[in-house]
Amino acid sequence: MLEGEGGFGAAARLAEGKAPPGRPSSRRMEKKESKSRQNFKVMIRVRPPLDVEIEREQSIYKRIHEDGHMRLRSEMRSHCEPGPSVVVEKNKVVTLFEGGVNLWQGNHSASGLLNMYKFTFDTVLPPQVKQQEMYQTCAKSVVLSTVEGYNGTVLAYGQTGSGKTHTMQGTVQTSRSGERGIIPRAVDDIFSYIRNNGGASGGFENLSKKYLVRVSYLQIYNEQISDLLKPDRSNLAIREEKKRGLFVEGLSEWVVRSPGEAMSLFHEGAARRATGATRINELSSRSHAIFIITTESCELSQEPVSPAKASPMGGRGYAAKPKKVQVGKLNLVDLAGSERVNVTGAAGKRLEECKMINQSLSALGKVISCLTGPSGPQKHIPYRDSKLTRILQDSLGGNCKTTMIATVSPLPSSYAESLSTMKFAHRAKYIRNDAYVNEDLDQKALLQKYEAELKKLRSELSQKSKGLVDRRKLLELEEERRKAEQDKLAAMVALEAQSREILREKEEKRKLEDRISDMQGQIVIGGQTTNIQETHAFREMLQKEHDRIKSEYEVKIRELESSLENVGENKAQIDRYKQLLLKQRDIMIALTSRLNERDEQILYLQEELQAYDQHQRQLEDALDHRTAELISLKKSNAVRGKGEGASASPRQAITAPPPPEVSHKSTSTDPVAAIPEPGRPRKMAKGEENTNPNVLEGYKRLQMQVANNSKERTALKTILRHKIRPLVDDVRRNLSHKSFPEQENVIKDVDALIKLVTATVNAMSL
Ligand SMILES: Nc1ncnc2c1ncn2[C@@H]1O[C@H](COP(=O)(O)OP(=O)(O)OP(=O)(O)O)[C@@H](O)[C@H]1O
């Protein structure tokens, strides 16, 4: 077994009720200490195991003793079945057994591996304690003190799934169920108290006291405060004012006149509270929720007044005057459960929520630590570290009667969390609160404001009640009103239609007037404007105008007709031109083809000439060759017989018959036939003449033909340049001065012709 803070020894010592070190010890101080201790109570509630848990953990809970001790039936005990880890004694002492109580009773602790912790608290509620008893023990006195003007807080703290919501709210929502938690019971109690003290809900009036009850409901989810009764109000800020103290800005407050009204608002808000399923709790609260019930009470004194001024609250001839106002605020806090991430298996959004929850709970732990240090509360208490601690600032070490209920689960598997809760609660035990009645004269105004509102509501109610009595008449009136409404509607529709018609007529009239004035402006006779009604003159004028336009059109038609004729003529002329052009084009083509023929002929003749030249050169070569042979023969003859062949001359040798290879051709008279076979070319010397008559003859003929062609070509060129070209130019000029159908095409043709003529002339000049 381990000893230490919260361990067995420490818990045993504290169970004796001794003050921790550093606490004041003088008698007066002790008295004060005891009073302020009363203002902050810590209670433990151990919930019973749930059926599902019993199954899961295979723990057997068979009997629960009347004194609150929880025992296992011995015959069912088994070393394999650990039993609960929390045992409660005398409703004050709670012992935690690591591994479950069975293991301890089976003497397994001897191994020294298991821990046991014992703690003492003001009250420890064992699992069998019902809601009613729990309420009586933990909350009732705090709740009722708030009706008397104190601040009160009942706060449930504990591991997730340990029973906080069950304690604060209960599981069943029906108003009379025994499973109802602190909140519905507190609401009931407050209203009963008011009734028993002479007040009535809503009106709350008697001769001595008036009450006003209002509720608010907020949640702190992921460090953001939102109004559960006005869902559009979120991320609210906490403010502090001298007169009002701490308050949540923008948090709605609802005046309630009965427990039913208050609870319906509570359920409305609870339905909006952020919840979600965790591995431990199917419907786990993921936010800290605070249901606030503010009760204002006002003592009245009866003062005599004149009968006319007598207040309905006062007796006959008396008026009730407010004496003092007390305001008590009750915070009913259901915290989100502390949890270990590895146990709950939180991930994603749940993990974020879990972090925020643990963060604010650790801020709460820090505040408690600072309030309960060994030498008393520290100077600085970090209330501002979280929204939760800031809102609960008064409840923790301030002006408040506070009860903290720490809930634990009995399961051995929850041992670690239960131990942590116990340590937390044990520490909180040393918080000291100073509670005093809140009396605030300024609050009168608020109460009176609500009183006025109540009066208004009351008068509305009485009006409505009257209406109920005379329901038939009301229905008749309603029917009449409805009919009158319908008539009014119909009349309005008709009026609208009429107005539209009038407007339309007006518009038409205006247009007519405009037209008339336009026409009047146009009709000017003798320098004077004539009225349109003088229709004779107007008609005359119209007739004249008509005649004028008619004659104008006739003239135009005639012009058009004549131009049409012209166009016809032009067309004929153009046709003629076209014919002419076509003829000229044909002539041109014929001339060009003839020219081409001539050119070909010239080329042919030139080739022929060249052939003749070549032949001539060959003949001359042959002649030279024979001459040389002849000379050499003569020389050899002269050497052989002197004087015998001296008469032969080179000139004779020249006129001698040509060599046999060319003679067959030289006999022909045809120049073409006279063309020699290709041979070695030889140029004729200057001034040298061809003496071959056939060749000369052919040559002359060719020269004549070339000359003739040349003349013809020149003549054609002259005709083209000086006759056809001017003629075509003329036609082109004439065409551009006229206008006729297809003019464009004809002009294009003529332009093409001009180009053709020009190109031909140029080609012939080359
Ligand atoms: N004293 C009790 N008697 C019977 N059942 C209880 C008791 N306390 C809690 N339960 C049941 O245990 C379950 C968990 O309880 P509850 O939801 O109140 O836990 P919680 O501490 O508010 O959890 P969380 O922090 O996750 O919101 C519920 O089914 C509830 O009905």
The ligand as an ORCA input file, in Angstrom:
! r2SCAN-3c Opt
* xyz 0 1
  N     -26.598      7.047     -9.681
  C     -26.909      6.420    -10.793
  N     -27.837      5.477    -10.788
  C     -28.147      4.825    -11.932
  N     -27.571      5.062    -13.136
  C     -26.648      6.021    -13.197
  C     -26.252      6.741    -12.043
  N     -25.304      7.595    -12.406
  C     -25.123      7.431    -13.731
  N     -25.925      6.508    -14.209
  C     -25.987      6.046    -15.599
  O     -24.663      6.012    -16.107
  C     -24.608      6.443    -17.440
  C     -23.624      7.598    -17.576
  O     -24.070      8.643    -16.765
  P     -24.008     10.165    -17.152
  O     -24.364     10.352    -18.560
  O     -24.764     10.929    -16.163
  O     -22.442     10.376    -17.052
  P     -21.653     11.740    -17.158
  O     -20.668     11.798    -16.074
  O     -22.569     12.876    -17.291
  O     -20.862     11.468    -18.507
  P     -20.252     12.531    -19.477
  O     -19.241     13.327    -18.765
  O     -19.645     11.713    -20.567
  O     -21.382     13.362    -19.978
  C     -26.004      6.848    -17.815
  O     -26.611      5.794    -18.481
  C     -26.698      7.064    -16.479
  O     -28.074      6.789    -16.530
*
